[in-house]
């Protein structure tokens, strides 16, 4: 080989090495994220019933659903078509349903969404109480319900509607926040 051919071969080898190094460096920069998309659930339950107790051992809430998905990243349960029973400090139950719910396992907060309906399990002399809304948050530790959406409260002979709700299950005190309208029927003796 002549010196010109050797120089050309060395020059081509250097060019191949430099372009290979540049491609490898660019590939490392463009490497896709190791995990893409939402994280997978740890487990799912189908056709189940769950009972949650407070620190004193009293029943806090009960839940039935066709499907529950555990989200470990958020420490939460995603629940389809939930049927809850919330209990006040006296052990009296309130039924609550919706199309879906999110249960925060750390704070024991429940977020019910879409076609939410809450009613008393036992009816007294005043008749059955029914609350409907599209979004309701339940604090199962402090026995409180809250909503920022339109809420309708019905009882035989009366209907109240307003925006926003704060309710205490222990005292049965329900406060509608704004735009409150009502209809009362007068019962004849």
C-alpha positions as CSV (number, residue, x, y, z in Angstrom):
1,X,0.0,0.0,0.0
2,X,1.1,3.4,-0.8
3,X,1.3,6.2,1.8
4,X,-1.7,7.9,0.2
5,X,-3.8,4.8,0.5
6,X,-2.8,4.4,4.2
7,X,-3.7,8.0,5.0
8,X,-7.0,7.7,3.2
9,X,-7.8,4.4,5.2
10,X,-6.9,6.1,8.5
11,X,-9.0,9.1,7.6
12,X,-12.0,6.9,6.8
13,X,-11.5,4.9,10.0
14,X,-11.5,8.1,12.0
15,X,-14.6,9.4,10.2
16,X,-16.4,6.1,10.9
17,X,-15.4,6.2,14.6
18,X,-16.5,9.8,15.0
19,X,-19.9,9.3,13.3
20,X,-20.5,6.1,15.3
21,X,-19.7,7.9,18.5
22,X,-22.1,10.8,17.6
23,X,-24.9,8.4,16.7
24,X,-24.4,6.5,20.0
25,X,-24.4,9.8,22.0
26,X,-27.7,11.0,20.2
27,X,-29.4,7.6,20.9
28,X,-28.6,7.9,24.6
29,X,-30.2,11.4,24.6
30,X,-33.3,10.2,22.9
31,X,-33.8,7.0,25.0
32,X,-37.5,6.7,25.9
33,X,-38.6,6.9,29.5
34,X,-38.5,3.6,31.2
35,X,-42.2,3.6,32.1
36,X,-44.7,5.4,29.9
37,X,-48.4,5.8,30.6
38,X,-50.3,5.6,33.8
39,X,-49.0,3.2,36.5
40,X,-50.6,-0.2,36.6
41,X,-52.6,-1.1,39.7
42,X,-51.2,-3.4,42.3
43,X,-54.4,-5.5,42.4
44,X,-58.1,-5.5,41.6
45,X,-61.0,-6.8,43.5
46,X,-64.3,-8.0,41.8
47,X,-67.7,-8.3,43.6
48,X,-66.4,-7.5,47.0
49,X,-67.4,-6.0,50.4
50,X,-65.1,-4.0,52.5
51,X,-65.4,-2.7,56.1
52,X,-63.3,0.1,57.4
53,X,-62.8,0.8,61.2
54,X,-61.6,3.9,63.0
55,X,-58.8,4.1,65.6
56,X,-61.3,3.1,68.4
57,X,-62.5,0.0,66.6
58,X,-65.9,1.5,65.6
59,X,-67.2,0.8,62.1
60,X,-66.4,3.9,60.0
61,X,-67.8,2.9,56.6
62,X,-68.8,-0.2,54.6
63,X,-68.4,-0.5,50.8
64,X,-69.7,-2.9,48.2
65,X,-68.8,-2.7,44.5
66,X,-68.4,-4.8,41.4
67,X,-64.8,-3.6,41.0
68,X,-62.0,-1.9,43.0
69,X,-58.6,-1.0,41.7
70,X,-55.7,-0.2,44.0
71,X,-53.5,2.7,43.0
72,X,-50.3,2.4,45.1
73,X,-48.7,5.6,43.7
74,X,-51.6,7.7,45.1
75,X,-52.4,5.4,48.1
76,X,-56.0,5.2,46.8
77,X,-58.7,2.9,45.7
78,X,-60.7,3.6,42.4
79,X,-64.2,2.1,42.8
80,X,-66.8,1.5,40.1
81,X,-70.5,1.7,41.0
82,X,-69.9,2.0,44.8
83,X,-72.5,1.4,47.5
84,X,-71.3,3.0,50.7
85,X,-72.7,3.0,54.2
86,X,-71.3,5.9,56.3
87,X,-71.7,5.6,60.1
88,X,-72.0,8.5,62.6
89,X,-70.6,8.3,66.1
90,X,-73.9,6.7,67.3
91,X,-73.5,3.9,64.8
92,X,-76.5,5.1,62.6
93,X,-75.9,4.5,58.9
94,X,-76.3,6.6,55.8
95,X,-76.4,5.0,52.4
96,X,-74.5,6.6,49.6
97,X,-74.1,5.6,45.9
98,X,-72.6,7.0,42.8
99,X,-71.1,5.9,39.4
100,X,-67.5,6.0,40.7
101,X,-65.5,6.9,43.8
102,X,-62.0,7.5,44.9
103,X,-61.0,6.4,48.5
104,X,-57.8,7.9,49.9
105,X,-56.5,5.2,52.1
106,X,-54.3,7.5,54.3
107,X,-56.9,10.2,55.2
108,X,-60.0,8.0,54.8
109,X,-61.5,10.6,52.5
110,X,-64.1,9.4,49.9
111,X,-64.8,11.3,46.7
112,X,-68.1,10.1,45.2
113,X,-68.8,11.3,41.6
114,X,-71.7,11.2,39.1
115,X,-75.3,10.6,40.1
116,X,-74.5,10.6,43.8
117,X,-77.4,9.8,46.2
118,X,-77.3,9.8,50.0
119,X,-80.2,8.6,52.2
120,X,-80.8,7.6,55.8
121,X,-81.0,4.0,56.5
122,X,-83.7,4.3,59.2
123,X,-86.5,6.7,58.7
124,X,-88.0,8.5,61.6
125,X,-91.3,10.3,62.1
126,X,-90.1,13.0,59.7
127,X,-89.8,10.6,56.7
128,X,-87.0,9.5,54.4
129,X,-84.3,12.1,53.7
130,X,-82.6,12.0,50.3
131,X,-79.7,14.1,49.0
132,X,-78.6,14.1,45.4
133,X,-75.7,15.7,43.6
134,X,-73.0,15.1,41.0
135,X,-70.0,15.3,43.4
136,X,-69.7,14.7,47.1
137,X,-66.7,14.4,49.4
138,X,-67.0,12.4,52.6
139,X,-64.7,12.8,55.6
140,X,-65.2,9.5,57.3
141,X,-63.1,10.4,60.3
142,X,-65.0,13.6,61.2
143,X,-68.3,12.4,59.8
144,X,-68.8,15.3,57.4
145,X,-70.0,15.6,53.8
146,X,-69.2,18.5,51.5
147,X,-70.0,19.4,47.9
148,X,-69.2,22.4,45.7
149,X,-71.9,21.5,43.1
150,X,-75.7,21.7,42.9
151,X,-77.3,19.7,45.7
152,X,-80.9,18.7,46.1
153,X,-82.3,17.7,49.6
154,X,-85.7,16.0,49.6
155,X,-87.9,15.0,52.4
156,X,-91.7,14.3,52.3
157,X,-93.3,17.6,51.9
158,X,-90.1,19.6,51.0
159,X,-87.4,20.0,48.5
160,X,-84.4,22.3,48.9
161,X,-81.9,23.0,46.2
162,X,-78.7,25.0,46.4
163,X,-75.0,25.2,45.4
164,X,-72.5,23.9,47.9
165,X,-73.1,21.7,50.9
166,X,-71.6,21.2,54.3
167,X,-73.2,18.4,56.4
168,X,-72.5,16.9,59.8
169,X,-73.7,13.3,60.0
170,X,-73.6,13.3,63.9
171,X,-75.8,16.4,64.3
172,X,-77.8,15.8,61.1
173,X,-77.2,19.5,60.3
174,X,-77.1,20.2,56.5
175,X,-76.1,23.7,55.3
176,X,-76.6,24.8,51.7
177,X,-74.2,27.5,50.7
178,X,-75.6,29.6,47.9
179,X,-78.6,30.0,45.5
180,X,-80.9,28.2,47.8
181,X,-84.4,27.5,46.6
182,X,-87.1,25.5,48.3
183,X,-90.6,24.1,47.9
184,X,-92.7,23.2,50.9
185,X,-96.0,21.5,50.9
186,X,-98.5,22.3,53.5
187,X,-100.1,19.2,55.0
188,X,-103.7,19.4,56.1
189,X,-104.5,17.8,59.4
